[in-house]
Amino acid sequence: MLPEALRGFASYRDWLEADPEFRGRIVFAKTLPKKPPRTLPYQGAFAGVLQALGLEPFAHQVAALKRVEAGENVVMAYSTAAGKSLVFQVPVLQAALKGETSLLLFPTKALAHDQLRRLRAMAQALGVKGVYPYDGDTHGEGRRRAREEGLVLLSNPDMLHFGLLPRHGDWAPFLSRLRYLVLDELHAYRGVFGTHVALVLFRLLRLARHYGANPQVIAASATIGNAQHHAETLTGLPFVELKEEVARSERELLVLLPKPLDRTGERRRSPLLEAAYLARALAEGGLRGLVFTNARRSAELVARYAAHPAVRPYRAGYTARERRRLEEALKGGEVRVLVSTSALELGVDIGELDAVALVGYPGSMAAFWQRAGRAGRGERRALVAFIPREDPLDEYFLHRPELLLQSPPEAAVADPKNPVLCPLHLHAAAWEKPLAREEVLCPEGFGELREREGRWYTPKRHPHRDLSLRGLGATFTLRGPEGEFLGHLDERQAYWEAHPGAVYLHGGESFLVRNIDPVRREIWLLPALEDHYTEPRVETDLEVLSGEPLGHGVWVGKVVLRERVVAYVKKRFFTGSVLEEVPLELPEITFPTEALWFHPKEVVPPHRIPGGIHALEHAMIGLLPLFVLAERQDIGGLSYPFYPRPLPSGSGPTVFVYDGYPGGVGYARAAARRFPEWLRATLDLLKACPCLEGCPRCVLSPKCGNGNQYLDKEAALHLAAALALSLPRRTVH
């Protein structure tokens, strides 16, 4: 059944084909059938709570509740809208009836507050009191009541780190009765953030045991390739994994190719413009939807280009009040379409949606279907539209759209033994309670800790303040023209997006960065009437500290990365044409990380090596998320025609791919293990792309620090082909 607004049309495809703006450009269409869940009687330990709430669980929920009833740690890798929340809500409420406590952790405050409304309504029906939020928005009396009266606490890892664990003595009554620990949206705890969360959970569980509790863990995740292993990595506990695919309504998956601008189709309209036209068509058609972009600037630009009052941007960096207002406006119909980053990828309740559009592949199958699953939660058929960008990964799926339906989900990565982050958390843990030797998780942790009578102590007075669980470096505060608070940026974002002279897009409006104060950590904005936006130019250098071979001529090792924004370019709205390049002098960001590297064979003339390895680096990084669950912004690359320092692997042209965070989180090492498949996919892409000199669909990169200068696609093709000859025979991917 289609929405009422599409009366007279047989499908979303027909509706779009009737619009001259989209006619003839749907290159792939597939209707995904319903797979509704079936209910099943449940007679177990939680039956009383379910009956009191008037709920009849689905078969997969019954299976999960029985595992919880048996005392096992459970991770549910269910599809979107499969009803994961009920499996932890019911045990948590039953524990509260017995006077036992539960701690529910969510990756964002928005998710916690969304769940708070539902849990409080259920608790009221049962006569349960003591359901409280405990996060950065909880102040004064609210925090005291949560601590003294809380039976069910909804929080996030940041507040656990800054608020609860350093004051665990005050929380002793809560921790001593801790029955359940709930980890919602487990797949969000990956990469650097996941590494932080693993170490925070290590600290939480050791303190709970100190007070006599041994909490059972219930985790909920989108579909990832290693849900059980990931849950065990994050907690150090054994888990049972449960899987289920549910689809409450039909969904039409369409691949919408941006409008060709020439006869050959080699030049296409900007995918941001394409998304803007689609967002406007949805709004004017009375449909409710989300348009997902992969960058904050893109979300702002799509909403700006749509030029419709019912289309608004939504992203991280906005204040909590702004985000709540936009969510309520979408629910109420004042806003028809939100253009969002991954900030709305997680399960905040924004009602039933008719459509989801994805501007570009989000970097993983898990994220693609998590975003797609935001539509189709009711009875009406829903639209999922994929708009490929001019990007190697998007081009790969444009020519193989069936892989969107067939590819297995990727594995999540987190590393609690990260040599940079682990010692910082051990100082916090030792401050909370001196460590036993076996609790020092990484050898680097012994470096600054002090041993006394078999216990390890920290010399630091405030170790918790040295840690930020999100972002890189210290946080900068954004101030508007009247000094009003607009949001936060981490150190790298500040220098990349909000340097002096930058045009900063916020809420669909343009602001000019007046000043960035690195001492007070503040950025001041002015109103702007600019006809352009800005992009940084970055110089990066990499020093290898150690290395080991991983086969196929690939090495992995510890490196030091140095990065500085040296200029920015002004680009005109809509066309992206460059107006001017302006030099800058900003502080250098330096941090240790991990990288892989390899030496392409010199099969092209020497003068073509620099452009060839630069183009090969871009193409390979563009396809890396096919093989490793990493966001595009989490990884970087460098290529040297001749690396200026000694290398354990020898000399010659060198291509590096590195983790973009201090200490590294395992992306480079995981990529090295998939090198043969990764290289062959790159070779296939370079062969298939019809351009002659290189384009955004093969070797141009939106992240290139020097503006994609000096790229040689043909040389990259020869270098990749020569590397592929030395690989073992192709295996089925």
ABEGO torsion letter per residue (X at the ends): XBBAAABGBABAAAAAAABAAABGABABBBBBBBBBBBBBBBABAAAAAAAAAGBBBBAAAAAAAAAAAAGBBBBBBBBBGAGAAAAAAAAAAAAAAAGBBBBBBBABAAAAAAAAAAAAAAAAAAGBBGBBBBBAABBEAAAAAAAAABABBBBBAAAAAAAAAAAAAAAAAAAAABABBBBBGAAABBEAAAAAAAAAAAAAAAAAAAAGBBBBBBBBBBBBAAAAAAAAAAAGBBBBBBBBBBBABBBBBBBBBBBBABAAGABBBBAAAAAAAAAAAAAAAGBBBBBBBABAAAAAAAAAAAGBAABBBBBBGBBAAAAAAAAAAAAAGABABBBBBAAAABABBAEBBABBBBBEBAGBAAAAAAAAAABGABABBBBBBBBBBBBAAAAAAAABAAAAAABBBBBBBBBAABAAAAAAAAAAAAAABBBBAAABABAAAAAABBBBGGBBBBABABAAAABBABEBEBBBBBBBAAGBBAEBBBAAAAAAAABBGBBBBBGGBBBBBABBBAAAGBBBBBBBABABBBBBBBBBBBBBABBBBAEGGBBBBBBBBBBBBABBBBBBBGAGBBABBBBBBBBBBBBBBBBBBBBBBBABBAAAAAAAAAAAAAAAAAAAAAABBBBAAABBBBBBABBABBBAAEBEBBBBBBBABBGEAGAAAAAAAAAAAAAAAAAAAAAABABAAEBAAAABBAABAAGGBGBBAAAAAAAAAAAAAABBBBBBX
